[in-house]
Amino acid sequence: MTAHTAHHAPKISVRETWNLFSAAEKRNIAIYICGIMLYKFGLEAFNGSITSLATRRYDQDARLAGLPTRTFERIGLLNGLNQAFQCVGSILVAPLIKRFPTRVVLSVAILFFGLLTAILLIVDGATGGTLVPKNWSKTHKSTDYSYFGDYNTDGIIPIYCLTGIAYGMVELIRRVIPRDIVGGNVQKLRRMDALVHIFYEVAGTSGAFCTALALIPRLGNNMSFIITPIFFTAASAVWFFISNLNFKPEKPELLGEQPSYIKAVFLGFLLFFDSVWTGGKIIFSSRKFIWLVPGYSIALYAHRYLENGISPLIAARYLDNPSWSQIMVGGSNFGELLGALFVFLFTNLVRTPMPWLRLDALLLLIVWYVPFWYPPKRQVRYAWIAAATFIPVSFGWAAGDVSLAAYIQASLARLESKTRNVSALGAVMAFLYSTYIVIYAICNPLLGQYADKVFNRSGGTKNNGDIHPAMKNIAGVQFTVIAVIMFASTFIPRGAFAFNPKMLNDEELSHNIDDEAVMVHESSSDDGNEKKTRAEERPVEAPVAY
């Protein structure tokens, strides 16, 4: 559909937003939001606790052994491998949601995730770990963690890698299921994505603050994520009540005549490469989609590195309390909440992702203050100051992410009939998410190793080492390069040079696919029975069986 034939979608006020959805859509959205809030709260407790736990244990190991610290090299490896295994999970989802209802895949994945998070609790308890004793900080040195379990700290890595598989599956489904629930109407998608993101970040903000200020101080880093398996199990149960969304199982055409045991061995490999190839082909074969790599993948990397790379460095090396990184993550989550809220309120005013992405790129430059900031150690109010500076940075990212997710979902809903074996949306999201993961898995350990070297050369844990020279490159230079790439990419699509484009690539996305089918039918009614039949055979809803 071109700009000349597009029917302008009516503007919808905030009050009318809830009436925009059907009764079934409202029910599914409410259930989905309830589950995702449980998931996000448990996730913040788990991720924050693991990062803080690993930081304390690796610092303690280096101190007891009298060796230079390699803490953030190992933390980078820990997070990088977790992200790499997320890639496996995200790729597995594309074929799985073609064969099974999305709600079933989502429920099973989060239940599996919950069981894996419990493993580390069991290991710690079995090796002598306990809850932090009462008044421990008043009677022991700040470097005494003898209540931790007695196991090799590197043992956290394989457990965290396994959780990455389930994490990747859940995170990718989160970006696919909105289109299942409300169809291909970008107006509905943008509203739903923003609404979900608002509640998601309410849970994330409260979860991060609760972890930093209550769970870790009262339970200890080793036991503070005891709530995670409980919350994940509850989320799995809630999500199971989402309807089947008109799901129709479809068998992949690959190896259609082969015996079942041969399929079991080879089908996963074939669908893996088919998904990567399909997603890459869609993205790199068109000016319409190629800008999504910097606009989505690189932007997501910058956001995640801010939370999982820069905030732990500030907490551990600037403030000498790794658990306070979750206060900064809480500030970041609050910024995401505000960004999603702005998209929700101004979706009629800003109809494409471009203004939000440009704002995101510019706000990344705020992190330049970090290399020149010298806060006193072990004073929590400076963690809150850092959290406040993260709010505008994450505001820009969330606004761009919500708007961009709706654009991707609506655009690719119109390509589903052109792909086989894997969903076009699933394949593109898998490719973009995997690209982000590869970047993160490579950069995070290398930057962590660089920070450790600078820290050790300037004194290390024994002589108050300084990482400010490293932060100049890790925060300032790196984020400037990312900002330039992101900003430049926003001018690639046709029609994107305007400050606030009304549409991209002359494509109107504010209609359901079935509405477009009706318009095609009406415009071609005089062109013969063949065209009329094609219009009538268009699906009533966006394809949901990938």
KOLTOR-185756 format. One record per residue (C-alpha): x, y negated, z; residue number from 1. Coordinates in steps of 0.05 Angstrom, whole numbers. Layout:
<rs>
<<X, Y, Z>, NUM>
...
</rs>
This chain:
<rs>
<<0, 0, 0>, 1>
<<27, -68, -19>, 2>
<<18, -136, 9>, 3>
<<-30, -152, -48>, 4>
<<-77, -94, -32>, 5>
<<-71, -93, 44>, 6>
<<-131, -110, 86>, 7>
<<-111, -152, 144>, 8>
<<-124, -117, 210>, 9>
<<-168, -155, 258>, 10>
<<-133, -186, 318>, 11>
<<-148, -150, 382>, 12>
<<-148, -185, 449>, 13>
<<-118, -155, 512>, 14>
<<-188, -145, 541>, 15>
<<-209, -106, 479>, 16>
<<-148, -61, 481>, 17>
<<-179, -6, 522>, 18>
<<-241, -6, 478>, 19>
<<-195, 4, 418>, 20>
<<-187, 77, 437>, 21>
<<-239, 132, 433>, 22>
<<-263, 169, 495>, 23>
<<-218, 229, 479>, 24>
<<-159, 183, 468>, 25>
<<-171, 147, 534>, 26>
<<-173, 213, 571>, 27>
<<-109, 238, 540>, 28>
<<-73, 172, 550>, 29>
<<-93, 171, 624>, 30>
<<-69, 242, 635>, 31>
<<-5, 229, 597>, 32>
<<10, 166, 638>, 33>
<<-2, 203, 703>, 34>
<<46, 258, 683>, 35>
<<99, 211, 657>, 36>
<<100, 171, 722>, 37>
<<113, 234, 762>, 38>
<<167, 253, 712>, 39>
<<202, 186, 714>, 40>
<<202, 181, 790>, 41>
<<234, 250, 796>, 42>
<<282, 235, 739>, 43>
<<309, 172, 772>, 44>
<<320, 210, 837>, 45>
<<358, 265, 800>, 46>
<<402, 223, 754>, 47>
<<419, 171, 807>, 48>
<<436, 224, 859>, 49>
<<479, 265, 811>, 50>
<<520, 205, 789>, 51>
<<531, 181, 860>, 52>
<<546, 252, 885>, 53>
<<597, 265, 830>, 54>
<<630, 197, 841>, 55>
<<639, 210, 916>, 56>
<<663, 281, 907>, 57>
<<714, 266, 853>, 58>
<<742, 207, 892>, 59>
<<745, 251, 954>, 60>
<<780, 308, 915>, 61>
<<833, 259, 889>, 62>
<<844, 228, 957>, 63>
<<852, 295, 993>, 64>
<<899, 322, 939>, 65>
<<940, 258, 936>, 66>
<<929, 253, 861>, 67>
<<909, 195, 815>, 68>
<<834, 191, 809>, 69>
<<800, 216, 746>, 70>
<<731, 201, 772>, 71>
<<701, 163, 714>, 72>
<<734, 206, 662>, 73>
<<698, 265, 694>, 74>
<<633, 225, 703>, 75>
<<638, 207, 629>, 76>
<<648, 280, 611>, 77>
<<590, 300, 656>, 78>
<<543, 250, 624>, 79>
<<571, 261, 554>, 80>
<<561, 336, 556>, 81>
<<492, 326, 585>, 82>
<<476, 281, 526>, 83>
<<505, 331, 477>, 84>
<<460, 385, 505>, 85>
<<402, 337, 499>, 86>
<<418, 339, 425>, 87>
<<404, 414, 424>, 88>
<<339, 403, 461>, 89>
<<316, 347, 415>, 90>
<<331, 388, 353>, 91>
<<294, 449, 381>, 92>
<<231, 408, 390>, 93>
<<219, 393, 316>, 94>
<<205, 466, 298>, 95>
<<173, 483, 365>, 96>
<<118, 431, 360>, 97>
<<103, 457, 291>, 98>
<<87, 525, 319>, 99>
<<58, 509, 388>, 100>
<<13, 454, 417>, 101>
<<55, 394, 437>, 102>
<<25, 394, 507>, 103>
<<47, 466, 518>, 104>
<<118, 452, 495>, 105>
<<121, 390, 539>, 106>
<<94, 425, 601>, 107>
<<141, 484, 594>, 108>
<<201, 440, 581>, 109>
<<189, 397, 643>, 110>
<<177, 459, 686>, 111>
<<242, 489, 661>, 112>
<<276, 422, 676>, 113>
<<250, 424, 747>, 114>
<<276, 494, 760>, 115>
<<345, 475, 735>, 116>
<<349, 414, 781>, 117>
<<337, 461, 840>, 118>
<<399, 502, 824>, 119>
<<447, 450, 850>, 120>
<<407, 443, 915>, 121>
<<412, 518, 925>, 122>
<<487, 519, 910>, 123>
<<500, 462, 958>, 124>
<<459, 494, 1014>, 125>
<<490, 562, 1003>, 126>
<<561, 534, 1010>, 127>
<<548, 498, 1076>, 128>
<<516, 434, 1053>, 129>
<<465, 400, 1098>, 130>
<<423, 338, 1101>, 131>
<<464, 278, 1125>, 132>
<<464, 280, 1201>, 133>
<<431, 223, 1238>, 134>
<<475, 162, 1250>, 135>
<<530, 194, 1209>, 136>
<<555, 128, 1179>, 137>
<<562, 99, 1249>, 138>
<<605, 155, 1277>, 139>
<<646, 175, 1216>, 140>
<<690, 141, 1165>, 141>
<<658, 117, 1100>, 142>
<<701, 168, 1062>, 143>
<<679, 228, 1105>, 144>
<<630, 273, 1068>, 145>
<<640, 339, 1105>, 146>
<<565, 352, 1104>, 147>
<<572, 365, 1029>, 148>
<<573, 438, 1005>, 149>
<<642, 469, 995>, 150>
<<644, 483, 921>, 151>
<<686, 461, 861>, 152>
<<660, 393, 839>, 153>
<<668, 413, 766>, 154>
<<612, 464, 779>, 155>
<<563, 406, 773>, 156>
<<580, 400, 699>, 157>
<<551, 466, 672>, 158>
<<488, 457, 714>, 159>
<<479, 385, 689>, 160>
<<491, 410, 617>, 161>
<<434, 460, 623>, 162>
<<387, 406, 648>, 163>
<<406, 366, 586>, 164>
<<371, 417, 541>, 165>
<<304, 408, 577>, 166>
<<317, 333, 583>, 167>
<<327, 325, 508>, 168>
<<264, 364, 493>, 169>
<<222, 321, 540>, 170>
<<252, 255, 517>, 171>
<<240, 271, 444>, 172>
<<168, 295, 454>, 173>
<<155, 229, 491>, 174>
<<169, 194, 426>, 175>
<<126, 241, 383>, 176>
<<64, 254, 425>, 177>
<<35, 183, 421>, 178>
<<22, 192, 347>, 179>
<<-13, 259, 363>, 180>
<<-59, 224, 412>, 181>
<<-80, 161, 374>, 182>
<<-62, 175, 301>, 183>
<<-22, 132, 253>, 184>
<<-53, 64, 267>, 185>
<<6, 19, 286>, 186>
<<-40, -27, 327>, 187>
<<-61, 31, 370>, 188>
<<9, 60, 373>, 189>
<<40, -6, 394>, 190>
<<-13, -16, 448>, 191>
<<-6, 55, 474>, 192>
<<70, 55, 472>, 193>
<<72, -10, 511>, 194>
<<19, 13, 561>, 195>
<<56, 78, 573>, 196>
<<123, 42, 579>, 197>
<<95, -6, 631>, 198>
<<73, 50, 677>, 199>
<<136, 90, 660>, 200>
<<179, 32, 684>, 201>
<<136, 20, 746>, 202>
<<153, 92, 766>, 203>
<<225, 83, 744>, 204>
<<236, 19, 783>, 205>
<<205, 47, 846>, 206>
<<242, 113, 837>, 207>
<<310, 78, 829>, 208>
<<299, 33, 890>, 209>
<<272, 91, 931>, 210>
<<333, 133, 914>, 211>
<<384, 79, 931>, 212>
<<350, 51, 993>, 213>
<<315, 112, 1024>, 214>
<<331, 180, 995>, 215>
<<408, 176, 991>, 216>
<<417, 141, 1059>, 217>
<<370, 189, 1095>, 218>
<<383, 255, 1060>, 219>
<<453, 246, 1032>, 220>
<<476, 247, 959>, 221>
<<475, 323, 959>, 222>
<<402, 330, 979>, 223>
<<370, 265, 957>, 224>
<<340, 295, 894>, 225>
<<301, 348, 932>, 226>
<<238, 314, 908>, 227>
<<255, 324, 835>, 228>
<<232, 397, 826>, 229>
<<168, 379, 862>, 230>
<<152, 319, 819>, 231>
<<171, 356, 754>, 232>
<<126, 414, 771>, 233>
<<68, 366, 785>, 234>
<<81, 331, 718>, 235>
<<80, 398, 682>, 236>
<<13, 415, 713>, 237>
<<-17, 347, 696>, 238>
<<7, 347, 624>, 239>
<<-23, 416, 612>, 240>
<<-92, 383, 615>, 241>
<<-79, 341, 553>, 242>
<<-124, 367, 497>, 243>
<<-97, 408, 439>, 244>
<<-102, 346, 393>, 245>
<<-131, 386, 335>, 246>
<<-69, 430, 334>, 247>
<<-66, 484, 280>, 248>
<<-7, 532, 285>, 249>
<<35, 536, 222>, 250>
<<87, 589, 207>, 251>
<<152, 564, 178>, 252>
<<163, 585, 106>, 253>
<<236, 603, 119>, 254>
<<249, 679, 119>, 255>
<<175, 691, 111>, 256>
<<184, 764, 91>, 257>
<<240, 783, 138>, 258>
<<231, 829, 199>, 259>
<<218, 793, 265>, 260>
<<284, 810, 297>, 261>
<<322, 779, 239>, 262>
<<278, 717, 244>, 263>
<<295, 711, 317>, 264>
<<369, 710, 301>, 265>
<<371, 664, 241>, 266>
<<309, 620, 243>, 267>
<<335, 575, 298>, 268>
<<399, 560, 259>, 269>
<<362, 548, 194>, 270>
<<311, 501, 226>, 271>
<<367, 464, 262>, 272>
<<402, 447, 197>, 273>
<<335, 435, 161>, 274>
<<315, 385, 215>, 275>
<<381, 347, 213>, 276>
<<383, 348, 137>, 277>
<<310, 325, 131>, 278>
<<318, 268, 181>, 279>
<<384, 245, 151>, 280>
<<357, 248, 81>, 281>
<<296, 206, 99>, 282>
<<339, 154, 134>, 283>
<<397, 147, 87>, 284>
<<358, 152, 22>, 285>
<<318, 88, 33>, 286>
<<331, 16, 51>, 287>
<<265, 22, 89>, 288>
<<296, 68, 142>, 289>
<<372, 62, 141>, 290>
<<372, 3, 189>, 291>
<<342, 49, 243>, 292>
<<411, 77, 259>, 293>
<<437, 12, 289>, 294>
<<368, -13, 308>, 295>
<<349, 49, 347>, 296>
<<409, 95, 360>, 297>
<<463, 42, 375>, 298>
<<414, -1, 414>, 299>
<<395, 59, 457>, 300>
<<469, 75, 468>, 301>
<<482, 4, 493>, 302>
<<422, 8, 541>, 303>
<<442, 76, 569>, 304>
<<515, 56, 576>, 305>
<<494, -5, 615>, 306>
<<456, 38, 664>, 307>
<<500, 100, 666>, 308>
<<569, 70, 651>, 309>
<<574, -2, 674>, 310>
<<529, 1, 736>, 311>
<<567, 60, 768>, 312>
<<633, 24, 755>, 313>
<<607, -39, 789>, 314>
<<578, 0, 847>, 315>
<<639, 44, 860>, 316>
<<697, -3, 842>, 317>
<<668, -72, 856>, 318>
<<622, -58, 915>, 319>
<<652, 8, 942>, 320>
<<584, 43, 947>, 321>
<<566, 88, 888>, 322>
<<494, 97, 910>, 323>
<<480, 23, 898>, 324>
<<484, 35, 823>, 325>
<<411, 56, 830>, 326>
<<393, -14, 853>, 327>
<<421, -40, 787>, 328>
<<384, 14, 750>, 329>
<<321, -9, 786>, 330>
<<333, -80, 761>, 331>
<<343, -52, 691>, 332>
<<278, -13, 696>, 333>
<<241, -75, 719>, 334>
<<268, -111, 658>, 335>
<<242, -54, 614>, 336>
<<174, -62, 648>, 337>
<<172, -136, 630>, 338>
<<194, -122, 559>, 339>
<<139, -70, 548>, 340>
<<89, -117, 580>, 341>
<<108, -173, 531>, 342>
<<98, -127, 471>, 343>
<<31, -107, 500>, 344>
<<9, -179, 507>, 345>
<<38, -207, 443>, 346>
<<29, -149, 394>, 347>
<<-15, -193, 350>, 348>
<<36, -250, 349>, 349>
<<98, -207, 335>, 350>
<<77, -154, 285>, 351>
<<145, -123, 268>, 352>
<<204, -100, 312>, 353>
<<253, -151, 281>, 354>
<<245, -210, 329>, 355>
<<251, -164, 389>, 356>
<<313, -129, 361>, 357>
<<347, -196, 348>, 358>
<<330, -218, 419>, 359>
<<358, -152, 445>, 360>
<<424, -164, 408>, 361>
<<432, -234, 436>, 362>
<<416, -214, 508>, 363>
<<470, -161, 507>, 364>
<<521, -217, 512>, 365>
<<500, -230, 584>, 366>
<<547, -175, 607>, 367>
<<606, -220, 593>, 368>
<<601, -245, 665>, 369>
<<622, -177, 692>, 370>
<<697, -181, 679>, 371>
<<701, -248, 714>, 372>
<<659, -230, 775>, 373>
<<693, -215, 842>, 374>
<<640, -198, 894>, 375>
<<660, -177, 965>, 376>
<<656, -102, 978>, 377>
<<601, -65, 1016>, 378>
<<551, -122, 1016>, 379>
<<486, -99, 986>, 380>
<<461, -167, 966>, 381>
<<512, -168, 909>, 382>
<<482, -104, 882>, 383>
<<416, -141, 879>, 384>
<<450, -199, 842>, 385>
<<477, -150, 790>, 386>
<<408, -119, 785>, 387>
<<378, -188, 770>, 388>
<<427, -198, 712>, 389>
<<407, -130, 683>, 390>
<<334, -152, 679>, 391>
<<339, -196, 616>, 392>
<<386, -147, 581>, 393>
<<337, -89, 590>, 394>
<<278, -135, 575>, 395>
<<305, -145, 505>, 396>
<<318, -71, 495>, 397>
<<250, -47, 519>, 398>
<<213, -98, 476>, 399>
<<251, -75, 415>, 400>
<<245, -1, 433>, 401>
<<169, -2, 443>, 402>
<<156, -41, 379>, 403>
<<206, 0, 339>, 404>
<<177, 66, 364>, 405>
<<108, 46, 341>, 406>
<<136, 25, 273>, 407>
<<173, 91, 264>, 408>
<<112, 132, 284>, 409>
<<65, 95, 238>, 410>
<<113, 94, 178>, 411>
<<130, 168, 182>, 412>
<<57, 189, 192>, 413>
<<51, 173, 118>, 414>
<<108, 221, 99>, 415>
<<85, 283, 137>, 416>
<<56, 317, 75>, 417>
<<123, 312, 40>, 418>
<<163, 354, 89>, 419>
<<161, 428, 104>, 420>
<<182, 470, 164>, 421>
<<196, 408, 206>, 422>
<<156, 345, 219>, 423>
<<181, 282, 184>, 424>
<<172, 243, 249>, 425>
<<204, 298, 290>, 426>
<<263, 305, 242>, 427>
<<277, 230, 239>, 428>
<<271, 221, 314>, 429>
<<315, 282, 325>, 430>
<<367, 253, 277>, 431>
<<366, 184, 310>, 432>
<<367, 212, 380>, 433>
<<423, 260, 362>, 434>
<<463, 203, 331>, 435>
<<457, 164, 396>, 436>
<<478, 226, 436>, 437>
<<539, 238, 393>, 438>
<<561, 165, 402>, 439>
<<549, 169, 477>, 440>
<<583, 236, 485>, 441>
<<646, 211, 451>, 442>
<<650, 140, 479>, 443>
<<631, 151, 552>, 444>
<<688, 199, 572>, 445>
<<739, 158, 533>, 446>
<<717, 92, 565>, 447>
<<715, 126, 633>, 448>
<<786, 152, 623>, 449>
<<809, 82, 604>, 450>
<<776, 52, 667>, 451>
<<811, 105, 711>, 452>
<<879, 90, 680>, 453>
<<872, 16, 693>, 454>
<<847, 30, 764>, 455>
<<904, 78, 780>, 456>
<<958, 31, 751>, 457>
<<933, -26, 796>, 458>
<<934, 15, 861>, 459>
<<880, 68, 857>, 460>
<<837, 89, 916>, 461>
<<894, 80, 967>, 462>
<<914, 9, 948>, 463>
<<850, -24, 925>, 464>
<<858, -15, 850>, 465>
<<826, -66, 803>, 466>
<<785, -50, 741>, 467>
<<770, -121, 719>, 468>
<<819, -118, 660>, 469>
<<784, -55, 636>, 470>
<<715, -86, 644>, 471>
<<733, -141, 596>, 472>
<<737, -90, 540>, 473>
<<686, -40, 565>, 474>
<<631, -91, 577>, 475>
<<649, -155, 540>, 476>
<<682, -133, 475>, 477>
<<643, -69, 465>, 478>
<<575, -102, 475>, 479>
<<594, -161, 430>, 480>
<<610, -112, 373>, 481>
<<544, -76, 385>, 482>
<<506, -142, 386>, 483>
<<535, -163, 318>, 484>
<<519, -96, 285>, 485>
<<448, -96, 312>, 486>
<<434, -168, 293>, 487>
<<460, -157, 222>, 488>
<<418, -94, 212>, 489>
<<353, -132, 224>, 490>
<<361, -165, 156>, 491>
<<364, -101, 116>, 492>
<<290, -84, 104>, 493>
<<253, -123, 50>, 494>
<<216, -182, 79>, 495>
<<259, -184, 143>, 496>
<<293, -251, 131>, 497>
<<235, -289, 162>, 498>
<<241, -308, 235>, 499>
<<177, -269, 251>, 500>
<<160, -224, 191>, 501>
<<87, -206, 182>, 502>
<<104, -139, 150>, 503>
<<165, -101, 125>, 504>
<<175, -69, 57>, 505>
<<106, -95, 35>, 506>
<<74, -41, 76>, 507>
<<12, -53, 119>, 508>
<<12, -5, 179>, 509>
<<-48, -32, 217>, 510>
<<-96, 21, 191>, 511>
<<-107, 94, 206>, 512>
<<-86, 142, 152>, 513>
<<-159, 160, 141>, 514>
<<-175, 87, 130>, 515>
<<-123, 84, 76>, 516>
<<-153, 146, 45>, 517>
<<-221, 111, 40>, 518>
<<-189, 50, 8>, 519>
<<-152, 94, -42>, 520>
<<-218, 129, -57>, 521>
<<-255, 64, -68>, 522>
<<-200, 34, -112>, 523>
<<-196, 96, -155>, 524>
<<-270, 113, -162>, 525>
<<-271, 91, -234>, 526>
<<-209, 129, -255>, 527>
<<-238, 199, -261>, 528>
<<-258, 257, -218>, 529>
<<-186, 280, -206>, 530>
<<-166, 217, -168>, 531>
<<-232, 217, -130>, 532>
<<-220, 288, -107>, 533>
<<-150, 271, -83>, 534>
<<-177, 213, -41>, 535>
<<-231, 257, -11>, 536>
<<-180, 310, 8>, 537>
<<-136, 263, 49>, 538>
<<-135, 284, 123>, 539>
<<-184, 252, 171>, 540>
<<-130, 242, 223>, 541>
<<-55, 237, 221>, 542>
<<-25, 307, 214>, 543>
<<-12, 336, 283>, 544>
<<12, 406, 265>, 545>
<<84, 393, 247>, 546>
</rs>
